[in-house]
Amino acid sequence: MADIPDYMRGFDLDDDWGFTPVTAKPETEQKPAIDPSIIENSNLELAKVKEDVSDIKSMMNEVLQIASENRTQAVEITDEAIQQRFKDIEKIILPFLYNLSKSDEPYIHWPNRGPIIKAQIEKVLKLTRG
């Protein structure tokens, strides 16, 4: 087996995540043209977005204030089932991150990543939400 960090021992490193390190940025097919009417209308849309962001910030401040008022103490995780779930999550996430870091190539070619990522998200959600 290749020289791997201790924290990766025992993990399945053969999962195909669908990405490949490459030396150059992959060629893109054709860049879409920008419709000038979209740019002209963007100032109105930008003003609306700024207003929405301001409203969201205001609501978030209210939520944070309520949360700080109702703060609860953190509890140490001692339940073996929960500890096992964390280990299972590590088995999904650590090999992915390790495979991403294996190459020093400046770009990663990752076609069809949508279904691969969705499957991993479903695995993590099954572990975290039951």
C-alpha positions in Angstrom: 0.0 0.0 0.0 1.2 3.5 -0.7 2.6 5.7 2.1 -0.6 7.1 3.7 -1.2 9.0 6.9 -2.0 7.1 10.0 -5.5 8.6 10.2 -6.3 7.0 6.8 -5.4 3.5 7.7 -8.5 1.2 7.7 -10.4 3.4 5.3 -11.5 2.4 1.7 -9.2 4.4 -0.5 -10.4 2.8 -3.7 -13.8 4.6 -4.0 -14.0 6.3 -7.3 -15.1 9.9 -6.7 -15.1 10.8 -10.4 -12.3 13.4 -10.4 -8.8 13.3 -11.9 -5.9 15.7 -11.3 -4.7 17.4 -14.5 -1.8 19.7 -15.3 -3.9 22.2 -17.2 -7.4 23.6 -17.0 -9.8 21.5 -19.2 -10.9 23.2 -22.4 -14.4 24.5 -22.1 -16.7 24.1 -25.1 -18.2 27.6 -25.8 -18.8 30.5 -23.5 -22.3 31.8 -23.6 -22.9 35.3 -24.9 -24.2 37.9 -22.5 -27.6 39.4 -23.3 -27.3 43.2 -23.0 -30.9 43.5 -21.8 -30.0 41.4 -18.7 -27.2 43.9 -17.8 -29.6 46.9 -18.2 -32.1 45.3 -15.9 -29.5 44.2 -13.4 -29.5 47.6 -11.5 -33.1 47.1 -10.6 -32.6 43.5 -9.6 -29.5 44.4 -7.6 -31.4 47.0 -5.6 -34.1 44.4 -4.9 -31.4 41.9 -3.8 -29.8 44.5 -1.5 -33.2 45.1 0.1 -33.7 41.4 0.6 -30.2 40.9 2.1 -30.9 43.8 4.5 -34.2 42.1 5.5 -32.4 38.7 6.0 -29.6 40.3 8.1 -32.3 41.9 10.3 -34.1 38.5 10.8 -30.8 36.8 11.4 -29.9 39.3 14.1 -33.3 38.5 15.8 -32.7 34.8 15.6 -29.1 35.1 17.0 -30.4 37.3 19.9 -33.1 34.7 20.7 -30.5 31.9 20.4 -28.1 33.6 22.8 -30.9 34.2 25.3 -31.8 30.5 25.2 -28.3 29.1 25.1 -27.9 25.5 26.4 -24.8 23.7 27.6 -23.0 21.3 25.4 -23.2 17.7 26.4 -20.3 15.3 26.0 -21.1 12.6 23.6 -20.9 9.2 25.4 -23.6 7.3 23.5 -21.8 4.5 21.6 -24.3 4.6 18.8 -23.5 8.3 18.2 -19.8 7.7 18.4 -20.2 4.9 15.8 -22.1 7.3 13.5 -19.2 9.8 13.7 -16.8 7.0 12.8 -19.0 6.1 9.8 -19.1 9.7 8.7 -15.3 9.8 8.9 -15.2 6.7 6.6 -17.1 8.7 4.0 -15.5 12.1 4.3 -11.8 11.4 5.0 -11.2 9.2 2.0 -12.8 11.9 -0.2 -10.6 14.7 1.2 -7.5 12.4 1.1 -8.1 11.6 -2.5 -8.5 15.3 -3.3 -5.2 16.1 -1.6 -3.1 13.3 -3.2 -2.0 15.2 -6.3 -0.2 18.6 -6.6 -1.8 19.2 -10.0 -3.3 22.7 -10.2 -6.7 21.6 -11.6 -9.1 18.8 -10.9 -11.2 17.4 -13.8 -14.4 16.1 -12.3 -17.1 15.3 -14.9 -20.4 13.9 -13.8 -19.8 14.8 -10.2 -23.5 15.5 -9.5 -24.6 11.9 -9.0 -21.5 11.0 -7.1 -21.8 13.9 -4.7 -25.5 13.3 -4.2 -24.9 9.7 -3.3 -22.4 10.7 -0.7 -24.7 13.4 0.7 -27.4 10.8 1.1 -25.0 8.6 3.0 -24.0 11.4 5.3 -27.6 12.5 5.9 -28.6 8.9 6.6 -26.0 8.8 9.4 -26.7 12.3 10.8 -30.4 12.3 10.6 -31.2 8.6 10.9 
